[in-house]
């Protein structure tokens, strides 16, 4: 029973931290902000996590792993995927962003002041972009440039579309944005 309660408390702290970092960024978030609204004290929070940076790193690692699952799903598409398959994949990417998009958007450029950590984040972004870019290049007959640049561009297109649909006064539905992204991606591969 204690283990299950500990896991629930730990997860609640992580989710509160995700929301706080998404609202205020890393530098604008305090441990007090994370503990606010939870039924735990700051001392109890420190029982589960050494500090704010450990929370941020754990959330970042979790987010990166989730992004790889979505990216790996692209590799399961046919060699010349139909628009319906690409639509399904883009929906999956938007679902990933529903959970992580605000955290990712606020985290870019607002990381812990640690050069090794920043270098690791950069390497992981590059690896994710390269993987997606390679999957796209493998399905395209076009002479496409660098897989890293291509993957980064496609990820940016998807993330920016999601962000605008969810945060700006843009008269477009998420479904319309998903369809437009899928159409562009499908054309890129044909």
OpenMM code with the backbone's topology and positions (N, CA, C; nanometers):
from openmm import Vec3, app, unit

residues = "UNK UNK UNK UNK UNK UNK UNK UNK UNK UNK UNK UNK UNK UNK UNK UNK UNK UNK UNK UNK UNK UNK UNK UNK UNK UNK UNK UNK UNK UNK UNK UNK UNK UNK UNK UNK UNK UNK UNK UNK UNK UNK UNK UNK UNK UNK UNK UNK UNK UNK UNK UNK UNK UNK UNK UNK UNK UNK UNK UNK UNK UNK UNK UNK UNK UNK UNK UNK UNK UNK UNK UNK UNK UNK UNK UNK UNK UNK UNK UNK UNK UNK UNK UNK UNK UNK UNK UNK UNK UNK UNK UNK UNK UNK UNK UNK UNK UNK UNK UNK UNK UNK UNK UNK UNK UNK UNK UNK UNK UNK UNK UNK UNK UNK UNK UNK UNK UNK UNK UNK UNK UNK UNK UNK UNK UNK UNK UNK UNK UNK UNK UNK UNK UNK UNK UNK UNK UNK UNK UNK UNK UNK UNK UNK UNK UNK UNK UNK UNK UNK UNK UNK UNK UNK UNK UNK UNK UNK UNK UNK UNK UNK UNK UNK UNK UNK UNK UNK UNK UNK UNK UNK UNK UNK UNK UNK UNK UNK UNK UNK UNK UNK UNK UNK UNK UNK UNK UNK UNK UNK".split()
positions = [
    Vec3(0.0826, -0.1197, 0.0000),
    Vec3(0.0000, 0.0000, 0.0000),
    Vec3(0.0865, 0.1253, 0.0000),
    Vec3(0.1907, 0.1264, 0.0824),
    Vec3(0.2777, 0.2431, 0.0895),
    Vec3(0.3451, 0.2673, -0.0452),
    Vec3(0.3878, 0.1625, -0.1112),
    Vec3(0.4542, 0.1768, -0.2404),
    Vec3(0.3596, 0.2388, -0.3428),
    Vec3(0.2352, 0.1928, -0.3447),
    Vec3(0.1391, 0.2474, -0.4399),
    Vec3(0.1124, 0.3945, -0.4101),
    Vec3(0.0996, 0.4286, -0.2804),
    Vec3(0.0763, 0.5672, -0.2441),
    Vec3(0.1977, 0.6530, -0.2800),
    Vec3(0.3172, 0.5997, -0.2603),
    Vec3(0.4398, 0.6722, -0.2968),
    Vec3(0.4445, 0.6996, -0.4469),
    Vec3(0.4067, 0.5982, -0.5245),
    Vec3(0.4066, 0.6150, -0.6698),
    Vec3(0.3050, 0.7203, -0.7129),
    Vec3(0.1896, 0.7214, -0.6492),
    Vec3(0.0856, 0.8194, -0.6810),
    Vec3(0.1344, 0.9601, -0.6441),
    Vec3(0.1956, 0.9722, -0.5263),
    Vec3(0.2470, 1.1024, -0.4829),
    Vec3(0.3565, 1.1504, -0.5768),
    Vec3(0.4465, 1.0614, -0.6122),
    Vec3(0.5566, 1.0965, -0.7034),
    Vec3(0.5011, 1.1445, -0.8375),
    Vec3(0.4039, 1.0725, -0.8904),
    Vec3(0.3425, 1.1086, -1.0191),
    Vec3(0.2720, 1.2430, -1.0075),
    Vec3(0.2033, 1.2665, -0.8962),
    Vec3(0.1341, 1.3947, -0.8760),
    Vec3(0.2343, 1.5100, -0.8728),
    Vec3(0.3486, 1.4886, -0.8106),
    Vec3(0.4528, 1.5918, -0.8065),
    Vec3(0.5051, 1.6185, -0.9473),
    Vec3(0.5295, 1.5123, -1.0230),
    Vec3(0.5777, 1.5300, -1.1609),
    Vec3(0.4761, 1.6074, -1.2451),
    Vec3(0.3485, 1.5748, -1.2308),
    Vec3(0.2461, 1.6439, -1.3105),
    Vec3(0.2328, 1.7904, -1.2683),
    Vec3(0.2439, 1.8163, -1.1394),
    Vec3(0.2404, 1.9554, -1.0926),
    Vec3(0.3616, 2.0319, -1.1454),
    Vec3(0.4760, 1.9666, -1.1473),
    Vec3(0.5972, 2.0297, -1.2013),
    Vec3(0.5826, 2.0557, -1.3511),
    Vec3(0.5262, 1.9605, -1.4241),
    Vec3(0.5046, 1.9787, -1.5689),
    Vec3(0.4180, 2.1019, -1.5932),
    Vec3(0.3114, 2.1142, -1.5174),
    Vec3(0.2206, 2.2288, -1.5337),
    Vec3(0.2899, 2.3596, -1.4956),
    Vec3(0.3657, 2.3579, -1.3877),
    Vec3(0.4348, 2.4802, -1.3443),
    Vec3(0.5419, 2.5212, -1.4455),
    Vec3(0.6207, 2.4262, -1.4930),
    Vec3(0.7235, 2.4583, -1.5930),
    Vec3(0.6592, 2.5072, -1.7232),
    Vec3(0.5458, 2.4485, -1.7600),
    Vec3(0.4759, 2.4908, -1.8819),
    Vec3(0.4246, 2.6340, -1.8684),
    Vec3(0.3815, 2.6723, -1.7490),
    Vec3(0.3298, 2.8075, -1.7245),
    Vec3(0.4404, 2.9105, -1.7126),
    Vec3(0.5448, 2.8785, -1.6370),
    Vec3(0.6439, 2.9794, -1.5996),
    Vec3(0.7845, 2.9530, -1.6528),
    Vec3(0.8063, 2.8403, -1.7186),
    Vec3(0.9406, 2.8072, -1.7623),
    Vec3(1.0236, 2.7571, -1.6454),
    Vec3(1.1445, 2.7122, -1.6760),
    Vec3(1.2301, 2.6577, -1.5705),
    Vec3(1.2730, 2.7661, -1.4724),
    Vec3(1.3264, 2.8756, -1.5250),
    Vec3(1.3812, 2.9788, -1.4364),
    Vec3(1.2737, 3.0504, -1.3558),
    Vec3(1.1508, 3.0550, -1.4045),
    Vec3(1.0440, 3.1243, -1.3334),
    Vec3(0.9684, 3.0376, -1.2342),
    Vec3(1.0027, 2.9104, -1.2286),
    Vec3(0.9324, 2.8166, -1.1418),
    Vec3(1.0138, 2.7885, -1.0162),
    Vec3(0.9481, 2.7929, -0.9034),
    Vec3(1.0131, 2.7572, -0.7761),
    Vec3(0.9551, 2.6252, -0.7257),
    Vec3(1.0229, 2.5653, -0.6308),
    Vec3(0.9715, 2.4441, -0.5678),
    Vec3(0.8388, 2.4749, -0.4999),
    Vec3(0.8256, 2.5943, -0.4454),
    Vec3(0.6999, 2.6372, -0.3825),
    Vec3(0.5865, 2.6363, -0.4856),
    Vec3(0.6159, 2.6833, -0.6088),
    Vec3(0.5149, 2.6813, -0.7160),
    Vec3(0.4699, 2.5384, -0.7454),
    Vec3(0.5641, 2.4466, -0.7466),
    Vec3(0.5326, 2.3065, -0.7773),
    Vec3(0.4486, 2.2452, -0.6660),
    Vec3(0.4854, 2.2741, -0.5415),
    Vec3(0.4142, 2.2171, -0.4268),
    Vec3(0.2753, 2.2790, -0.4085),
    Vec3(0.2554, 2.4000, -0.4581),
    Vec3(0.1256, 2.4671, -0.4435),
    Vec3(0.0169, 2.3832, -0.5100),
    Vec3(-0.0915, 2.3644, -0.4413),
    Vec3(-0.2019, 2.2869, -0.4966),
    Vec3(-0.1906, 2.1380, -0.4695),
    Vec3(-0.0726, 2.0925, -0.4336),
    Vec3(-0.0559, 1.9518, -0.3959),
    Vec3(-0.0782, 1.9403, -0.2459),
    Vec3(-0.1100, 1.8253, -0.2037),
    Vec3(-0.1250, 1.8029, -0.0597),
    Vec3(0.0043, 1.7458, -0.0028),
    Vec3(0.1145, 1.8096, -0.0426),
    Vec3(0.2456, 1.7728, 0.0106),
    Vec3(0.3191, 1.9010, 0.0486),
    Vec3(0.4051, 1.8884, 0.1448),
    Vec3(0.4877, 2.0017, 0.1846),
    Vec3(0.6105, 2.0059, 0.0951),
    Vec3(0.6813, 2.1181, 0.0985),
    Vec3(0.8068, 2.1248, 0.0223),
    Vec3(0.9038, 2.0201, 0.0730),
    Vec3(0.9047, 1.9981, 0.2037),
    Vec3(0.9938, 1.8955, 0.2609),
    Vec3(0.9596, 1.7578, 0.2048),
    Vec3(0.8304, 1.7296, 0.1903),
    Vec3(0.7883, 1.6021, 0.1341),
    Vec3(0.8291, 1.5921, -0.0127),
    Vec3(0.8201, 1.7035, -0.0843),
    Vec3(0.8625, 1.7053, -0.2239),
    Vec3(1.0112, 1.6696, -0.2339),
    Vec3(1.0904, 1.7236, -0.1415),
    Vec3(1.2344, 1.6937, -0.1411),
    Vec3(1.2628, 1.5473, -0.1048),
    Vec3(1.1679, 1.4803, -0.0422),
    Vec3(1.1831, 1.3374, -0.0147),
    Vec3(1.1860, 1.2601, -0.1475),
    Vec3(1.1063, 1.3055, -0.2429),
    Vec3(1.0953, 1.2370, -0.3721),
    Vec3(1.1953, 1.2874, -0.4755),
    Vec3(1.2280, 1.4152, -0.4696),
    Vec3(1.3175, 1.4749, -0.5690),
    Vec3(1.4187, 1.5649, -0.4994),
    Vec3(1.5421, 1.5515, -0.5373),
    Vec3(1.6522, 1.6269, -0.4769),
    Vec3(1.6314, 1.7773, -0.4900),
    Vec3(1.5875, 1.8208, -0.6109),
    Vec3(1.5697, 1.9635, -0.6357),
    Vec3(1.4877, 1.9836, -0.7632),
    Vec3(1.4668, 2.1074, -0.7953),
    Vec3(1.3883, 2.1453, -0.9132),
    Vec3(1.4543, 2.0906, -1.0408),
    Vec3(1.5852, 2.0924, -1.0467),
    Vec3(1.6544, 2.0445, -1.1659),
    Vec3(1.6303, 1.8953, -1.1871),
    Vec3(1.6295, 1.8171, -1.0806),
    Vec3(1.6027, 1.6738, -1.0956),
    Vec3(1.4621, 1.6518, -1.1509),
    Vec3(1.3665, 1.7293, -1.1037),
    Vec3(1.2299, 1.7211, -1.1567),
    Vec3(1.2277, 1.7534, -1.3062),
    Vec3(1.2942, 1.8602, -1.3425),
    Vec3(1.2979, 1.9049, -1.4817),
    Vec3(1.3630, 1.7984, -1.5698),
    Vec3(1.4732, 1.7429, -1.5232),
    Vec3(1.5440, 1.6400, -1.6002),
    Vec3(1.4563, 1.5163, -1.6169),
    Vec3(1.3894, 1.4755, -1.5111),
    Vec3(1.3032, 1.3585, -1.5223),
    Vec3(1.1878, 1.3834, -1.6199),
    Vec3(1.1273, 1.5011, -1.6131),
    Vec3(1.0202, 1.5342, -1.7079),
    Vec3(1.0729, 1.5417, -1.8505),
    Vec3(1.1900, 1.6003, -1.8671),
    Vec3(1.2502, 1.6087, -2.0000),
    Vec3(1.2796, 1.4714, -2.0572),
    Vec3(1.3307, 1.3828, -1.9742),
    Vec3(1.3605, 1.2458, -2.0180),
    Vec3(1.2335, 1.1732, -2.0570),
    Vec3(1.1308, 1.1875, -1.9752),
    Vec3(1.0006, 1.1265, -2.0034),
    Vec3(0.9428, 1.1809, -2.1343),
    Vec3(0.9526, 1.3117, -2.1538),
    Vec3(0.9009, 1.3752, -2.2745),
    Vec3(0.9774, 1.3276, -2.3977),
    Vec3(1.1090, 1.3186, -2.3852),
    Vec3(1.1915, 1.2712, -2.4968),
    Vec3(1.1527, 1.1282, -2.5345),
    Vec3(1.1355, 1.0425, -2.4366),
    Vec3(1.0977, 0.9031, -2.4650),
    Vec3(0.9624, 0.8968, -2.5346),
    Vec3(0.8675, 0.9794, -2.4896),
    Vec3(0.7365, 0.9832, -2.5548),
    Vec3(0.7490, 1.0312, -2.6990),
    Vec3(0.8362, 1.1297, -2.7232),
    Vec3(0.8539, 1.1798, -2.8606),
    Vec3(0.9115, 1.0701, -2.9494),
    Vec3(1.0038, 0.9911, -2.8966),
    Vec3(1.0613, 0.8821, -2.9763),
    Vec3(0.9573, 0.7764, -3.0113),
    Vec3(0.8654, 0.7497, -2.9207),
    Vec3(0.7585, 0.6530, -2.9506),
    Vec3(0.6748, 0.7029, -3.0677),
    Vec3(0.6426, 0.8320, -3.0669),
    Vec3(0.5645, 0.8901, -3.1767),
    Vec3(0.6458, 0.8859, -3.3063),
    Vec3(0.7725, 0.9234, -3.2985),
    Vec3(0.8577, 0.9238, -3.4180),
    Vec3(0.8751, 0.7823, -3.4723),
    Vec3(0.8961, 0.6859, -3.3835),
    Vec3(0.9109, 0.5460, -3.4269),
    Vec3(0.7849, 0.4952, -3.4973),
    Vec3(0.6694, 0.5469, -3.4591),
    Vec3(0.5448, 0.5064, -3.5244),
    Vec3(0.5463, 0.5459, -3.6727),
    Vec3(0.6205, 0.6519, -3.7061),
    Vec3(0.6308, 0.6927, -3.8466),
    Vec3(0.6974, 0.5833, -3.9289),
    Vec3(0.7923, 0.5138, -3.8695),
    Vec3(0.8645, 0.4085, -3.9406),
    Vec3(0.7754, 0.2894, -3.9743),
    Vec3(0.6614, 0.2800, -3.9107),
    Vec3(0.5688, 0.1697, -3.9382),
    Vec3(0.4788, 0.1997, -4.0582),
    Vec3(0.4838, 0.3231, -4.1098),
    Vec3(0.4044, 0.3583, -4.2282),
    Vec3(0.4626, 0.2895, -4.3510),
    Vec3(0.3759, 0.2635, -4.4480),
    Vec3(0.4211, 0.2034, -4.5742),
    Vec3(0.5263, 0.2902, -4.6410),
    Vec3(0.5940, 0.2324, -4.7392),
    Vec3(0.6961, 0.3045, -4.8139),
    Vec3(0.6432, 0.4296, -4.8812),
    Vec3(0.5218, 0.4244, -4.9290),
    Vec3(0.4562, 0.5415, -4.9870),
    Vec3(0.3200, 0.5529, -4.9191),
    Vec3(0.3181, 0.6105, -4.7987),
    Vec3(0.1963, 0.6057, -4.7170),
    Vec3(0.0796, 0.6848, -4.7749),
    Vec3(-0.0386, 0.6314, -4.7529),
    Vec3(-0.1620, 0.6995, -4.7928),
    Vec3(-0.1878, 0.8141, -4.6957),
    Vec3(-0.2628, 0.9118, -4.7420),
    Vec3(-0.2950, 1.0280, -4.6595),
    Vec3(-0.3621, 0.9858, -4.5290),
    Vec3(-0.4443, 0.8811, -4.5324),
    Vec3(-0.5121, 0.8365, -4.4103),
    Vec3(-0.4116, 0.7886, -4.3057),
    Vec3(-0.3060, 0.7228, -4.3490),
    Vec3(-0.2028, 0.6768, -4.2561),
    Vec3(-0.1239, 0.7946, -4.1987),
    Vec3(-0.0935, 0.8915, -4.2834),
    Vec3(-0.0189, 1.0090, -4.2384),
    Vec3(-0.1063, 1.0918, -4.1434),
    Vec3(-0.2356, 1.1033, -4.1749),
    Vec3(-0.3292, 1.1721, -4.0854),
    Vec3(-0.3269, 1.1081, -3.9462),
    Vec3(-0.3309, 0.9774, -3.9421),
    Vec3(-0.3294, 0.9059, -3.8143),
    Vec3(-0.2001, 0.9358, -3.7384),
    Vec3(-0.0872, 0.9390, -3.8103),
    Vec3(0.0398, 0.9676, -3.7447),
    Vec3(0.0434, 1.1115, -3.6913),
    Vec3(-0.0026, 1.2064, -3.7718),
    Vec3(-0.0038, 1.3464, -3.7276),
    Vec3(-0.0958, 1.3616, -3.6058),
    Vec3(-0.2082, 1.2917, -3.6048),
    Vec3(-0.2964, 1.2948, -3.4862),
    Vec3(-0.2208, 1.2451, -3.3625),
    Vec3(-0.1416, 1.1402, -3.3812),
    Vec3(-0.0609, 1.0885, -3.2714),
    Vec3(0.0403, 1.1913, -3.2230),
    Vec3(0.0983, 1.2654, -3.3166),
    Vec3(0.1939, 1.3704, -3.2786),
    Vec3(0.1214, 1.4815, -3.2026),
    Vec3(0.0035, 1.5203, -3.2490),
    Vec3(-0.0755, 1.6223, -3.1783),
    Vec3(-0.1163, 1.5722, -3.0393),
    Vec3(-0.1480, 1.4435, -3.0259),
    Vec3(-0.1798, 1.3875, -2.8941),
    Vec3(-0.0587, 1.3988, -2.8010),
    Vec3(0.0586, 1.3672, -2.8539),
    Vec3(0.1823, 1.3831, -2.7769),
    Vec3(0.1975, 1.5293, -2.7327),
    Vec3(0.1692, 1.6231, -2.8238),
    Vec3(0.1808, 1.7650, -2.7913),
    Vec3(0.0750, 1.8101, -2.6909),
    Vec3(-0.0437, 1.7495, -2.6939),
    Vec3(-0.1453, 1.7844, -2.5943),
    Vec3(-0.0919, 1.7610, -2.4541),
    Vec3(-0.0138, 1.6578, -2.4390),
    Vec3(0.0417, 1.6263, -2.3075),
    Vec3(0.1695, 1.7045, -2.2794),
    Vec3(0.2518, 1.7247, -2.3807),
    Vec3(0.3860, 1.7778, -2.3585),
    Vec3(0.4184, 1.9093, -2.4277),
    Vec3(0.3323, 1.9559, -2.5148),
    Vec3(0.3651, 2.0712, -2.5983),
    Vec3(0.3981, 2.1982, -2.5227),
    Vec3(0.3192, 2.2314, -2.4221),
    Vec3(0.3459, 2.3541, -2.3461),
    Vec3(0.4773, 2.3426, -2.2702),
    Vec3(0.5049, 2.2254, -2.2153),
    Vec3(0.6319, 2.2021, -2.1454),
    Vec3(0.7487, 2.2178, -2.2418),
    Vec3(0.7373, 2.1564, -2.3597),
    Vec3(0.8433, 2.1645, -2.4608),
    Vec3(0.8627, 2.3094, -2.5055),
    Vec3(0.7537, 2.3774, -2.5364),
    Vec3(0.7626, 2.5158, -2.5858),
    Vec3(0.8277, 2.6080, -2.4833),
    Vec3(0.7891, 2.5964, -2.3564),
    Vec3(0.8465, 2.6829, -2.2526),
    Vec3(0.9904, 2.6443, -2.2196),
    Vec3(1.0243, 2.5183, -2.2400),
    Vec3(1.1581, 2.4711, -2.2039),
    Vec3(1.2652, 2.5123, -2.3045),
    Vec3(1.2262, 2.5331, -2.4273),
    Vec3(1.3250, 2.5702, -2.5288),
    Vec3(1.3849, 2.7049, -2.4907),
    Vec3(1.5106, 2.7060, -2.4682),
    Vec3(1.5803, 2.8292, -2.4338),
    Vec3(1.5739, 2.8661, -2.2866),
    Vec3(1.5036, 2.7881, -2.2060),
    Vec3(1.4950, 2.8156, -2.0619),
    Vec3(1.5267, 2.6865, -1.9874),
    Vec3(1.6532, 2.6496, -1.9922),
    Vec3(1.6997, 2.5257, -1.9311),
    Vec3(1.7796, 2.5563, -1.8051),
    Vec3(1.8037, 2.4541, -1.7238),
    Vec3(1.8931, 2.4749, -1.6097),
    Vec3(2.0286, 2.5262, -1.6575),
    Vec3(2.0919, 2.6074, -1.5757),
    Vec3(2.2219, 2.6664, -1.6100),
    Vec3(2.3322, 2.5626, -1.5910),
    Vec3(2.3414, 2.4726, -1.6871),
    Vec3(2.4353, 2.3612, -1.6804),
    Vec3(2.4737, 2.3280, -1.8243),
    Vec3(2.5965, 2.3576, -1.8630),
    Vec3(2.6378, 2.3400, -2.0033),
    Vec3(2.6309, 2.1950, -2.0484),
    Vec3(2.6623, 2.1026, -1.9597),
    Vec3(2.6548, 1.9605, -1.9958),
    Vec3(2.5091, 1.9206, -2.0220),
    Vec3(2.4187, 1.9688, -1.9384),
    Vec3(2.2760, 1.9409, -1.9563),
    Vec3(2.2268, 1.9994, -2.0882),
    Vec3(2.2634, 2.1234, -2.1167),
    Vec3(2.2217, 2.1884, -2.2419),
    Vec3(2.2745, 2.1127, -2.3632),
    Vec3(2.3992, 2.0643, -2.3546),
    Vec3(2.4573, 1.9871, -2.4652),
    Vec3(2.3815, 1.8561, -2.4848),
    Vec3(2.3417, 1.7936, -2.3756),
    Vec3(2.2648, 1.6690, -2.3848),
    Vec3(2.1293, 1.6943, -2.4492),
    Vec3(2.0617, 1.8000, -2.4090),
    Vec3(1.9322, 1.8352, -2.4675),
    Vec3(1.9476, 1.8579, -2.6181),
    Vec3(2.0507, 1.9308, -2.6565),
    Vec3(2.0759, 1.9583, -2.7982),
    Vec3(2.0993, 1.8279, -2.8753),
    Vec3(2.1781, 1.7373, -2.8185),
    Vec3(2.2054, 1.6078, -2.8822),
    Vec3(2.0763, 1.5275, -2.8992),
    Vec3(1.9924, 1.5275, -2.7973),
    Vec3(1.8679, 1.4510, -2.8049),
    Vec3(1.7718, 1.5096, -2.9078),
    Vec3(1.7632, 1.6423, -2.9138),
    Vec3(1.6792, 1.7067, -3.0171),
    Vec3(1.7296, 1.6685, -3.1558),
    Vec3(1.8605, 1.6733, -3.1732),
    Vec3(1.9200, 1.6409, -3.3030),
    Vec3(1.8940, 1.4942, -3.3387),
    Vec3(1.9064, 1.4059, -3.2413),
    Vec3(1.8831, 1.2632, -3.2661),
    Vec3(1.7372, 1.2391, -3.3064),
    Vec3(1.6436, 1.3007, -3.2369),
    Vec3(1.5020, 1.2842, -3.2706),
    Vec3(1.4741, 1.3385, -3.4107),
    Vec3(1.5287, 1.4567, -3.4413),
    Vec3(1.5081, 1.5173, -3.5734),
    Vec3(1.5691, 1.4307, -3.6829),
    Vec3(1.6889, 1.3800, -3.6602),
    Vec3(1.7537, 1.2941, -3.7599),
    Vec3(1.6706, 1.1688, -3.7844),
    Vec3(1.6216, 1.1077, -3.6784),
    Vec3(1.5431, 0.9851, -3.6931),
    Vec3(1.4193, 1.0107, -3.7778),
    Vec3(1.3440, 1.1147, -3.7452),
    Vec3(1.2248, 1.1464, -3.8243),
    Vec3(1.2642, 1.1809, -3.9674),
    Vec3(1.3667, 1.2622, -3.9852),
    Vec3(1.4122, 1.2991, -4.1195),
    Vec3(1.4511, 1.1781, -4.2026),
    Vec3(1.5205, 1.0831, -4.1417),
    Vec3(1.5598, 0.9615, -4.2144),
    Vec3(1.4382, 0.8800, -4.2561),
    Vec3(1.3368, 0.8738, -4.1701),
    Vec3(1.2148, 0.8011, -4.2046),
    Vec3(1.1430, 0.8676, -4.3215),
    Vec3(1.1434, 0.9989, -4.3245),
    Vec3(1.0790, 1.0716, -4.4348),
    Vec3(1.1581, 1.0528, -4.5632),
    Vec3(1.2892, 1.0701, -4.5563),
    Vec3(1.3756, 1.0535, -4.6747),
    Vec3(1.3587, 0.9135, -4.7337),
    Vec3(1.3497, 0.8123, -4.6477),
    Vec3(1.3348, 0.6739, -4.6948),
    Vec3(1.2044, 0.6525, -4.7710),
    Vec3(1.1059, 0.7376, -4.7513),
    Vec3(0.9755, 0.7229, -4.8160),
    Vec3(0.9550, 0.8226, -4.9299),
    Vec3(1.0552, 0.8997, -4.9624),
    Vec3(1.0406, 1.0032, -5.0635),
    Vec3(1.1273, 0.9740, -5.1849),
    Vec3(1.0741, 1.0066, -5.3022),
    Vec3(1.1531, 0.9934, -5.4241),
    Vec3(1.2258, 1.1238, -5.4561),
    Vec3(1.1960, 1.2281, -5.3805),
    Vec3(1.2598, 1.3589, -5.4015),
    Vec3(1.4026, 1.3568, -5.3474),
    Vec3(1.4839, 1.4445, -5.4005),
    Vec3(1.6204, 1.4593, -5.3524),
    Vec3(1.6160, 1.5572, -5.2345),
    Vec3(1.6025, 1.5030, -5.1157),
    Vec3(1.5863, 1.5852, -4.9964),
    Vec3(1.7212, 1.6104, -4.9300),
    Vec3(1.7316, 1.7245, -4.8630),
    Vec3(1.8572, 1.7620, -4.7991),
    Vec3(1.8767, 1.6857, -4.6689),
    Vec3(1.9546, 1.7380, -4.5828),
    Vec3(1.9921, 1.6790, -4.4555),
    Vec3(1.8730, 1.6230, -4.3784),
    Vec3(1.8781, 1.4955, -4.3403),
    Vec3(1.7697, 1.4393, -4.2597),
    Vec3(1.7477, 1.5154, -4.1284),
    Vec3(1.8546, 1.5651, -4.0677),
    Vec3(1.8398, 1.6406, -3.9430),
    Vec3(1.7587, 1.7671, -3.9687),
    Vec3(1.7949, 1.8419, -4.0728),
    Vec3(1.7224, 1.9647, -4.1054),
    Vec3(1.5780, 1.9354, -4.1429),
    Vec3(1.5573, 1.8309, -4.2205),
    Vec3(1.4226, 1.7937, -4.2623),
    Vec3(1.3375, 1.7545, -4.1411),
    Vec3(1.3913, 1.6690, -4.0555),
    Vec3(1.3177, 1.6275, -3.9364),
    Vec3(1.2865, 1.7448, -3.8462),
    Vec3(1.3836, 1.8342, -3.8291),
    Vec3(1.3629, 1.9507, -3.7441),
    Vec3(1.2553, 2.0423, -3.8026),
    Vec3(1.2566, 2.0577, -3.9333),
    Vec3(1.1577, 2.1423, -4.0003),
    Vec3(1.0175, 2.0847, -3.9851),
    Vec3(1.0035, 1.9547, -4.0045),
    Vec3(0.8722, 1.8908, -3.9918),
    Vec3(0.8242, 1.8985, -3.8472),
    Vec3(0.9122, 1.8716, -3.7521),
    Vec3(0.8739, 1.8813, -3.6112),
    Vec3(0.8322, 2.0244, -3.5763),
    Vec3(0.9057, 2.1214, -3.6280),
    Vec3(0.8719, 2.2620, -3.6018),
    Vec3(0.7369, 2.2976, -3.6627),
    Vec3(0.7103, 2.2478, -3.7828),
    Vec3(0.5817, 2.2731, -3.8478),
    Vec3(0.4671, 2.2169, -3.7640),
    Vec3(0.4824, 2.0944, -3.7186),
    Vec3(0.3786, 2.0310, -3.6378),
    Vec3(0.3604, 2.1031, -3.5044),
    Vec3(0.4722, 2.1318, -3.4383),
    Vec3(0.4657, 2.1949, -3.3064),
    Vec3(0.4103, 2.3367, -3.3137),
    Vec3(0.4501, 2.4111, -3.4152),
    Vec3(0.3996, 2.5485, -3.4298),
    Vec3(0.2500, 2.5470, -3.4622),
    Vec3(0.2081, 2.4544, -3.5485),
    Vec3(0.0652, 2.4430, -3.5804),
    Vec3(-0.0152, 2.4135, -3.4549),
    Vec3(0.0317, 2.3160, -3.3763),
    Vec3(-0.0369, 2.2809, -3.2521),
    Vec3(-0.0426, 2.4022, -3.1585),
    Vec3(0.0701, 2.4711, -3.1461),
    Vec3(0.0777, 2.5858, -3.0563),
    Vec3(-0.0202, 2.6959, -3.0968),
    Vec3(-0.0249, 2.7272, -3.2255),
    Vec3(-0.1157, 2.8320, -3.2720),
    Vec3(-0.2621, 2.7942, -3.2539),
    Vec3(-0.2944, 2.6693, -3.2812),
    Vec3(-0.4326, 2.6239, -3.2632),
    Vec3(-0.4729, 2.6332, -3.1163),
    Vec3(-0.3789, 2.6063, -3.0262),
    Vec3(-0.4107, 2.5998, -2.8836),
    Vec3(-0.3889, 2.7281, -2.8058),
    Vec3(-0.3141, 2.8219, -2.8594),
    Vec3(-0.2839, 2.9409, -2.7797),
    Vec3(-0.3190, 3.0727, -2.8478),
    Vec3(-0.3341, 3.0723, -2.9763),
    Vec3(-0.3602, 3.1974, -3.0475),
    Vec3(-0.5066, 3.2041, -3.0887),
    Vec3(-0.5482, 3.3231, -3.1191),
    Vec3(-0.6847, 3.3422, -3.1666),
    Vec3(-0.6851, 3.3164, -3.3178),
    Vec3(-0.6697, 3.1900, -3.3523),
    Vec3(-0.6629, 3.1489, -3.4924),
    Vec3(-0.7921, 3.0741, -3.5253),
    Vec3(-0.8621, 3.1196, -3.6284),
    Vec3(-0.9900, 3.0561, -3.6616),
    Vec3(-0.9709, 2.9243, -3.7371),
    Vec3(-0.9040, 2.8299, -3.6738),
    Vec3(-0.8806, 2.6997, -3.7362),
    Vec3(-0.8895, 2.5927, -3.6281),
    Vec3(-0.9470, 2.4810, -3.6633),
    Vec3(-0.9606, 2.3722, -3.5666),
    Vec3(-0.8335, 2.2874, -3.5667),
    Vec3(-0.8169, 2.2122, -3.4617),
    Vec3(-0.7038, 2.1195, -3.4544),
    Vec3(-0.7116, 2.0203, -3.5701),
    Vec3(-0.8322, 1.9747, -3.6019),
    Vec3(-0.8481, 1.8779, -3.7110),
    Vec3(-0.8050, 1.9371, -3.8452),
    Vec3(-0.8369, 2.0639, -3.8688),
    Vec3(-0.7941, 2.1288, -3.9934),
    Vec3(-0.6421, 2.1412, -3.9977),
    Vec3(-0.5816, 2.1743, -3.8853),
    Vec3(-0.4352, 2.1840, -3.8799),
    Vec3(-0.3724, 2.0471, -3.9004),
    Vec3(-0.4303, 1.9450, -3.8403),
    Vec3(-0.3795, 1.8084, -3.8574),
    Vec3(-0.3867, 1.7695, -4.0043),
    Vec3(-0.4989, 1.7977, -4.0685),
    Vec3(-0.5155, 1.7628, -4.2104),
    Vec3(-0.4134, 1.8362, -4.2969),
    Vec3(-0.3961, 1.9656, -4.2750),
    Vec3(-0.2999, 2.0428, -4.3546),
    Vec3(-0.1578, 1.9895, -4.3369),
    Vec3(-0.1201, 1.9596, -4.2130),
    Vec3(0.0130, 1.9036, -4.1880),
    Vec3(0.0293, 1.7690, -4.2575),
    Vec3(-0.0736, 1.6855, -4.2508),
    Vec3(-0.0674, 1.5537, -4.3152),
    Vec3(-0.0584, 1.5665, -4.4668),
    Vec3(-0.1306, 1.6620, -4.5246),
    Vec3(-0.1249, 1.6830, -4.6702),
    Vec3(0.0150, 1.7256, -4.7126),
    Vec3(0.0748, 1.8189, -4.6393),
    Vec3(0.2101, 1.8639, -4.6718),
    Vec3(0.3094, 1.7483, -4.6606),
    Vec3(0.2997, 1.6746, -4.5522),
    Vec3(0.3916, 1.5622, -4.5302),
    Vec3(0.3739, 1.4532, -4.6356),
    Vec3(0.2494, 1.4264, -4.6731),
    Vec3(0.2225, 1.3261, -4.7762),
    Vec3(0.2816, 1.3705, -4.9103),
    Vec3(0.2629, 1.4978, -4.9453),
    Vec3(0.3193, 1.5494, -5.0713),
    Vec3(0.4717, 1.5414, -5.0711),
    Vec3(0.5307, 1.5642, -4.9583),
    Vec3(0.6760, 1.5577, -4.9451),
    Vec3(0.7284, 1.4171, -4.9773),
    Vec3(0.6455, 1.3183, -4.9493),
    Vec3(0.6906, 1.1801, -4.9712),
    Vec3(0.6511, 1.1245, -5.1069),
    Vec3(0.5760, 1.1986, -5.1848),
    Vec3(0.5359, 1.1479, -5.3178),
    Vec3(0.6035, 1.2215, -5.4290),
] * unit.nanometer
topology = app.Topology()
chain = topology.addChain("A")
for resn in residues:
    res = topology.addResidue(resn, chain)
    for name in ("N", "CA", "C"):
        topology.addAtom(name, app.Element.getBySymbol(name[0]), res)
